[in-house]
Amino acid sequence: MKSSEQIQANAQTRTDSADVAVIGAGPAGAIISALLNRKGHKVVVIERQHFPRFSIGESLLPQCMEFIAEAGMLEAVNNAGFQFKNGAAFTHNGNYSFFDFTDKFSPGPGTTFQVQRAVFDHLLASEAQKQGVEIRYGHGLTAITTNAAGAELQVQPDNGDAYQLNARYVLDASGFGRVLPRLLDLELPSNFPARTSVFTHIQDNITADWHDRSKILVTVHPQYSDVWFWLIPFAGGRCSLGVVGESHYFEGKTDLQACLQSFVMETSDLGQLLNKAVFDTPVQKLSGYACNVKSLWGQNFALLGNAGEFLDPVFSSGVTIAMKSASLAAPLVDRQLRGGTVDWQNEYAVPLKRGVDTFRNYVSAWYDGRFQDVVFFRQDKASPKISGMISSILAGYAWDENNPFVAEPARRLNALADLCRR
């Protein structure tokens, strides 16, 4: 039996209510909260951190712009002064190749931005607030119980008393926080090897004329083809710089800045490009980030973006998948709240995973070398039509099944890699 003190404490617990509770105010949370608010639902976002805050994943894909426009945030993003982006460039031992996203097969925007996520995420969240969304910063979810009527969330602010939030539906947009997968025992190991990223922001001081700041630069290590670097230029002469490889490459390397600089200097293309760079920001490390879940949905809840599955940073697909999941889920939540029937497996999980699986095929092919053979194939001999189809996928249009390389990603990519090798 409960003591009189426990009964009194429970009686004093504050209880709030909302139609929808969203966990996390990052891109997926901001987009879906705005979409559901526009449909007349009361949305409360609980965000453990305070914005602006640092986050990795700064190179957007053009497909993102459609979701940003759908949420009524396009003008704000266009006017924010972010670095313009129109493609992706690749280099390996002096071989240089690039894809221009405006030369793509799929309809839709062909340009986007490279963003410092602290500023970008705060901008999207602020735009959602302007539209009427309530965001509670510094509030963390500690427990959840779902039932036929919705869910009961136990929330702990970092400055204040715990309270209960009752919601008719819950959406987990917590990204790498993976709040609901942890609380509801949904986590599954990824079938990708454990990889590590070591990264930072730098003042790049780049003067080389071959470097196009409107493109992300992906560089392959000269000796280890499964180790690669990202260089994402920002406006104002700064860049995001990181190296990615299986975890054994980083064993025993405790000085992260020395580790990153050593890898850069082993790579002549990148080493020469960054020979005047100033490392003025602490270097960070992220390991074992690939993840999966048993299910993307359950009784009155769904998982968005990285909270459900994260593949790899190589093609900058994380934010695109997050926003796509928000766009897919919003009308389904709206229909369910209005008393309609929703088949969450076939209307949400299956179509979302189609695009994720397209990206998965290209990520796997990058690390085993098949897609690197395609990327570094001589551009003067490449088919413009096929290049446009590949460019569409790299631009984020991984759900466009009119593209043969999306409709049959494994078979088409294998055939193309074999052709390029021969």
C-alpha positions as CSV (number, residue, x, y, z in Angstrom):
1,M,0.0,0.0,0.0
2,K,1.1,3.6,-0.6
3,S,2.1,5.7,2.4
4,S,0.2,8.9,3.2
5,E,3.2,10.9,2.0
6,Q,3.2,9.1,-1.4
7,I,-0.6,9.7,-1.8
8,Q,-0.1,13.4,-0.9
9,A,2.8,13.8,-3.3
10,N,0.8,12.1,-6.1
11,A,-2.1,14.4,-5.4
12,Q,0.1,17.4,-5.9
13,T,1.6,16.3,-9.2
14,R,0.7,18.6,-12.0
15,T,-1.1,17.1,-15.0
16,D,-1.2,18.7,-18.4
17,S,-2.8,17.6,-21.6
18,A,-2.3,17.8,-25.3
19,D,-3.6,16.2,-28.5
20,V,0.0,15.4,-29.5
21,A,3.2,15.2,-27.5
22,V,6.4,15.5,-29.6
23,I,9.7,14.4,-28.0
24,G,12.5,16.5,-29.4
25,A,12.6,20.0,-31.2
26,G,15.1,19.1,-33.9
27,P,14.1,19.1,-37.6
28,A,11.6,16.2,-37.4
29,G,10.0,17.6,-34.3
30,A,9.8,21.1,-35.6
31,I,8.3,20.1,-39.0
32,I,5.7,17.7,-37.6
33,S,4.6,19.9,-34.8
34,A,4.0,22.8,-37.3
35,L,2.1,20.5,-39.7
36,L,-0.2,19.2,-36.9
37,N,-0.7,22.6,-35.4
38,R,-1.8,23.8,-38.8
39,K,-4.5,21.1,-38.8
40,G,-5.8,22.5,-35.5
41,H,-4.3,20.1,-33.0
42,K,-2.8,21.2,-29.7
43,V,0.9,20.2,-29.8
44,V,3.4,20.2,-27.0
45,V,7.0,19.6,-27.7
46,I,9.3,18.5,-24.9
47,E,13.0,19.1,-25.5
48,R,15.6,18.0,-23.0
49,Q,18.2,20.5,-24.2
50,H,18.1,24.3,-24.5
51,F,18.5,25.8,-28.0
52,P,20.6,26.8,-29.7
53,R,22.8,23.7,-29.2
54,F,25.5,21.9,-31.2
55,S,24.5,19.1,-33.5
56,I,26.2,17.2,-36.3
57,G,24.7,16.6,-39.8
58,E,25.0,20.0,-41.4
59,S,24.7,19.2,-45.1
60,L,21.1,19.2,-46.2
61,L,19.7,17.6,-49.3
62,P,17.5,19.4,-51.8
63,Q,14.5,17.0,-51.0
64,C,14.5,18.8,-47.6
65,M,13.3,22.0,-49.1
66,E,9.9,20.5,-50.0
67,F,9.3,19.5,-46.4
68,I,10.4,22.9,-45.1
69,A,8.0,24.6,-47.6
70,E,5.2,22.2,-46.5
71,A,5.7,23.4,-42.9
72,G,5.6,27.1,-43.9
73,M,9.2,27.7,-43.1
74,L,10.8,28.2,-46.5
75,E,11.0,32.0,-46.5
76,A,12.7,32.0,-43.1
77,V,15.3,29.4,-44.2
78,N,16.0,31.1,-47.5
79,N,16.6,34.4,-45.8
80,A,18.8,33.1,-43.0
81,G,22.1,33.5,-44.9
82,F,23.1,29.9,-45.0
83,Q,25.7,28.6,-47.4
84,F,24.1,27.7,-50.8
85,K,24.5,24.1,-51.8
86,N,24.0,22.6,-55.3
87,G,25.8,19.3,-55.2
88,A,28.4,16.8,-53.9
89,A,32.0,16.4,-54.8
90,F,34.3,13.4,-54.3
91,T,38.1,13.1,-54.3
92,H,40.5,10.2,-54.0
93,N,44.2,10.2,-54.7
94,G,43.9,13.2,-57.0
95,N,40.8,11.9,-58.8
96,Y,37.9,14.4,-58.6
97,S,34.3,13.9,-59.4
98,F,31.1,15.7,-58.6
99,F,27.3,15.6,-59.0
100,D,25.3,18.7,-59.7
101,F,21.9,18.3,-58.1
102,T,20.2,20.5,-60.6
103,D,21.1,17.9,-63.2
104,K,18.8,15.2,-61.7
105,F,16.1,12.8,-62.9
106,S,13.5,13.5,-60.2
107,P,11.3,16.6,-60.1
108,G,11.7,19.0,-57.2
109,P,14.2,21.5,-55.8
110,G,17.8,21.0,-57.0
111,T,19.5,23.2,-54.5
112,T,19.6,23.6,-50.7
113,F,21.9,24.8,-47.9
114,Q,24.8,23.8,-45.8
115,V,23.9,24.8,-42.2
116,Q,25.3,25.1,-38.8
117,R,22.8,23.0,-37.0
118,A,22.7,25.0,-33.8
119,V,21.4,28.0,-35.9
120,F,19.3,25.9,-38.3
121,D,17.5,23.8,-35.7
122,H,16.8,26.8,-33.6
123,L,15.3,28.6,-36.6
124,L,12.9,25.8,-37.4
125,A,11.8,25.5,-33.8
126,S,11.3,29.2,-33.6
127,E,9.2,29.2,-36.7
128,A,7.1,26.4,-35.2
129,Q,6.6,28.5,-32.1
130,K,5.5,31.5,-34.2
131,Q,2.8,29.3,-35.7
132,G,1.5,28.4,-32.3
133,V,3.4,25.3,-31.2
134,E,4.4,25.1,-27.5
135,I,8.0,24.0,-27.0
136,R,9.2,23.3,-23.5
137,Y,13.0,23.4,-23.4
138,G,14.9,21.7,-20.6
139,H,12.1,19.1,-20.2
140,G,13.1,15.4,-20.3
141,L,10.8,12.4,-20.6
142,T,11.5,9.9,-17.8
143,A,8.7,7.3,-18.3
144,I,5.7,6.6,-20.6
145,T,2.7,4.4,-20.4
146,T,0.5,4.0,-23.5
147,N,-3.1,2.9,-23.4
148,A,-6.2,2.9,-25.6
149,A,-6.9,6.5,-25.0
150,G,-3.3,7.7,-25.7
151,A,-0.3,8.0,-23.4
152,E,0.8,9.3,-20.0
153,L,4.2,10.9,-20.0
154,Q,6.3,11.6,-16.9
155,V,8.3,14.7,-17.5
156,Q,11.1,16.2,-15.5
157,P,12.2,19.8,-16.1
158,D,15.8,20.6,-15.4
159,N,14.5,23.5,-13.2
160,G,11.2,22.6,-11.5
161,D,9.0,19.8,-10.3
162,A,8.1,16.7,-12.4
163,Y,4.7,16.6,-13.9
164,Q,2.5,14.3,-16.1
165,L,1.6,15.1,-19.6
166,N,-1.4,13.2,-21.1
167,A,-1.5,13.1,-24.9
168,R,-3.7,11.3,-27.4
169,Y,-0.7,10.6,-29.5
170,V,3.1,10.6,-29.1
171,L,5.8,11.2,-31.7
172,D,9.5,10.5,-30.9
173,A,11.7,13.0,-32.8
174,S,14.5,12.7,-30.3
175,G,17.1,11.7,-32.9
176,F,20.2,10.0,-31.4
177,G,18.5,10.4,-27.9
178,R,16.2,7.5,-29.0
179,V,13.9,8.2,-26.0
180,L,11.1,5.8,-26.8
181,P,13.2,3.0,-28.1
182,R,15.1,3.0,-24.8
183,L,12.0,3.4,-22.6
184,L,9.9,0.8,-24.5
185,D,12.6,-1.7,-25.2
186,L,12.4,-1.3,-29.0
187,E,16.1,-1.1,-29.8
188,L,17.8,-3.5,-32.2
189,P,21.5,-3.7,-33.2
190,S,22.3,-2.4,-36.7
191,N,23.7,-4.8,-39.3
192,F,26.3,-2.2,-40.2
193,P,29.8,-2.5,-38.6
194,A,30.5,-0.3,-35.6
195,R,31.9,2.9,-37.0
196,T,33.3,6.0,-35.4
197,S,33.2,9.7,-36.4
198,V,35.7,12.2,-35.1
199,F,34.7,15.8,-36.1
200,T,34.8,19.5,-35.4
201,H,34.2,23.0,-36.8
202,I,37.2,24.9,-38.2
203,Q,38.2,28.2,-39.7
204,D,39.2,26.7,-43.0
205,N,41.2,29.5,-44.7
206,I,40.8,27.7,-48.0
207,T,42.3,29.4,-51.0
208,A,42.4,26.6,-53.6
209,D,40.4,27.4,-56.6
210,W,39.3,23.8,-57.3
211,H,37.3,23.7,-54.1
212,D,33.6,24.7,-54.7
213,R,32.0,25.9,-51.5
214,S,28.6,25.2,-52.9
215,K,29.3,21.4,-52.6
216,I,30.0,19.1,-49.8
217,L,33.4,17.5,-50.3
218,V,33.8,13.7,-49.6
219,T,37.4,12.5,-49.6
220,V,38.5,8.9,-49.5
221,H,41.6,8.0,-47.5
222,P,44.5,7.0,-49.9
223,Q,45.2,3.7,-48.1
224,Y,41.9,2.7,-46.5
225,S,39.0,2.9,-48.9
226,D,36.5,2.4,-46.1
227,V,37.8,5.6,-44.3
228,W,36.5,8.9,-45.6
229,F,36.2,12.5,-44.7
230,W,33.5,15.1,-44.9
231,L,34.2,18.8,-45.5
232,I,31.1,20.9,-45.3
233,P,31.6,24.6,-46.0
234,F,29.6,27.2,-44.2
235,A,29.1,30.9,-44.9
236,G,31.8,33.0,-43.4
237,G,34.8,30.8,-44.1
238,R,34.1,28.0,-41.7
239,C,33.6,24.3,-42.3
240,S,32.5,21.2,-40.6
241,L,35.3,18.6,-40.8
242,G,35.1,14.9,-39.9
243,V,36.6,11.5,-40.5
244,V,34.6,8.3,-40.5
245,G,35.9,4.7,-40.2
246,E,35.4,1.4,-38.4
247,S,36.1,1.8,-34.7
248,H,39.4,-0.1,-34.8
249,Y,41.0,2.8,-36.7
250,F,40.6,5.0,-33.7
251,E,41.7,2.6,-30.9
252,G,44.1,4.2,-28.4
253,K,43.8,7.7,-29.9
254,T,42.9,9.8,-26.9
255,D,43.9,13.2,-28.3
256,L,41.0,13.7,-30.7
257,Q,42.4,16.9,-32.3
258,A,45.7,15.2,-33.0
259,C,43.9,12.1,-34.3
260,L,41.8,14.2,-36.8
261,Q,44.7,16.3,-38.0
262,S,46.8,13.2,-38.5
263,F,44.2,11.5,-40.7
264,V,43.8,14.8,-42.7
265,M,47.6,15.1,-43.3
266,E,47.7,11.4,-44.5
267,T,45.4,12.5,-47.3
268,S,47.2,14.8,-49.8
269,D,44.1,16.3,-51.3
270,L,42.6,17.3,-48.0
271,G,45.9,18.0,-46.3
272,Q,46.8,20.6,-49.0
273,L,43.4,22.1,-49.0
274,L,43.4,22.6,-45.2
275,N,47.1,23.5,-44.7
276,K,46.2,26.9,-43.3
277,A,43.1,25.8,-41.3
278,V,42.7,26.9,-37.7
279,F,41.3,24.2,-35.3
280,D,39.5,26.5,-32.9
281,T,36.7,24.2,-31.7
282,P,36.9,21.2,-29.4
283,V,37.0,17.9,-31.4
284,Q,34.3,15.4,-30.6
285,K,33.8,11.7,-31.1
286,L,30.7,9.6,-31.9
287,S,30.8,5.8,-32.0
288,G,28.4,3.1,-32.8
289,Y,25.7,5.4,-34.1
290,A,24.1,3.1,-36.6
291,C,20.9,1.7,-35.1
292,N,17.6,0.0,-35.7
293,V,14.3,-0.8,-33.9
294,K,11.8,-3.6,-33.6
295,S,9.0,-1.4,-34.9
296,L,8.5,2.2,-36.0
297,W,5.1,2.5,-34.3
298,G,3.0,1.1,-31.6
299,Q,-0.1,1.8,-29.5
300,N,-0.6,5.6,-30.0
301,F,3.0,6.4,-30.8
302,A,5.4,6.5,-33.8
303,L,9.1,7.0,-34.2
304,L,10.5,9.7,-36.6
305,G,13.9,10.0,-38.2
306,N,17.0,8.9,-36.3
307,A,14.9,7.8,-33.3
308,G,13.8,4.9,-35.5
309,E,16.9,4.1,-37.6
310,F,20.1,5.8,-38.6
311,L,22.4,4.4,-41.3
312,D,25.5,6.4,-41.8
313,P,26.5,10.0,-42.5
314,V,28.2,9.4,-45.8
315,F,25.3,10.7,-48.0
316,S,23.9,13.3,-45.5
317,S,20.6,11.4,-45.5
318,G,19.7,11.8,-41.8
319,V,17.8,15.1,-41.9
320,T,16.1,14.2,-45.1
321,I,14.8,10.9,-43.6
322,A,13.8,12.8,-40.5
323,M,11.8,15.3,-42.4
324,K,10.3,12.7,-44.7
325,S,9.1,10.7,-41.7
326,A,7.4,13.8,-40.3
327,S,5.7,14.6,-43.6
328,L,4.4,11.0,-43.9
329,A,3.3,10.7,-40.3
330,A,1.4,14.1,-40.0
331,P,-1.7,13.3,-42.0
332,L,-1.9,9.9,-40.4
333,V,-1.9,11.3,-36.9
334,D,-4.5,13.9,-38.0
335,R,-6.7,11.2,-39.4
336,Q,-6.4,9.0,-36.3
337,L,-7.2,11.9,-33.9
338,R,-10.3,12.6,-36.0
339,G,-11.5,9.1,-35.5
340,G,-10.3,7.6,-38.7
341,T,-8.6,4.3,-39.2
342,V,-4.8,4.2,-39.9
343,D,-2.7,1.2,-41.0
344,W,0.6,2.5,-39.5
345,Q,2.6,-0.4,-40.9
346,N,1.5,-0.1,-44.5
347,E,0.9,3.6,-44.6
348,Y,4.0,4.7,-42.7
349,A,6.6,2.1,-41.9
350,V,6.6,0.4,-45.3
351,P,6.8,3.5,-47.5
352,L,9.3,5.2,-45.2
353,K,11.6,2.1,-45.3
354,R,11.5,2.0,-49.1
355,G,13.6,5.2,-49.2
356,V,15.7,4.2,-46.2
357,D,16.5,0.9,-47.9
358,T,17.5,2.8,-51.1
359,F,20.0,4.8,-49.1
360,R,21.1,1.6,-47.3
361,N,22.0,0.0,-50.6
362,Y,24.2,3.0,-51.6
363,V,25.8,3.2,-48.1
364,S,26.7,-0.5,-48.3
365,A,28.0,-0.1,-51.8
366,W,30.1,2.9,-50.8
367,Y,32.0,0.9,-48.1
368,D,32.5,-2.3,-50.3
369,G,33.7,-0.2,-53.2
370,R,31.0,-0.7,-55.7
371,F,29.6,2.9,-55.5
372,Q,33.1,4.4,-55.3
373,D,33.7,2.8,-58.7
374,V,30.6,4.5,-60.0
375,V,31.5,7.9,-58.4
376,F,35.0,8.0,-59.8
377,F,34.1,6.7,-63.2
378,R,35.3,9.1,-65.9
379,Q,32.7,11.8,-66.2
380,D,33.4,12.4,-69.9
381,K,32.3,8.8,-70.6
382,A,29.3,8.7,-68.2
383,S,25.7,8.6,-69.5
384,P,24.0,12.0,-68.6
385,K,20.7,10.1,-68.1
386,I,22.2,7.6,-65.6
387,S,24.2,10.3,-63.9
388,G,20.9,12.2,-63.4
389,M,19.3,9.2,-61.8
390,I,22.2,8.8,-59.4
391,S,22.2,12.5,-58.7
392,S,18.6,12.3,-57.7
393,I,19.3,9.8,-55.0
394,L,22.2,11.8,-53.7
395,A,19.9,14.8,-53.7
396,G,17.5,12.9,-51.4
397,Y,14.9,11.7,-53.8
398,A,15.2,8.1,-52.6
399,W,11.4,7.6,-52.6
400,D,10.9,8.5,-56.3
401,E,10.1,5.0,-57.7
402,N,10.0,6.4,-61.2
403,N,13.7,6.4,-61.0
404,P,14.9,2.9,-61.9
405,F,17.8,3.1,-59.4
406,V,15.2,3.6,-56.7
407,A,12.7,1.0,-57.9
408,E,15.4,-1.7,-58.1
409,P,18.4,-0.2,-56.1
410,A,20.4,-3.4,-55.6
411,R,20.1,-4.9,-59.1
412,R,20.6,-1.6,-61.0
413,L,23.5,-0.5,-58.8
414,N,25.3,-3.8,-59.1
415,A,24.9,-3.7,-62.9
416,L,26.2,-0.1,-63.1
417,A,29.2,-0.8,-60.8
418,D,30.1,-3.8,-62.9
419,L,29.9,-1.7,-66.1
420,C,32.1,1.0,-64.6
421,R,34.7,-1.5,-63.5
422,R,34.9,-3.1,-66.9
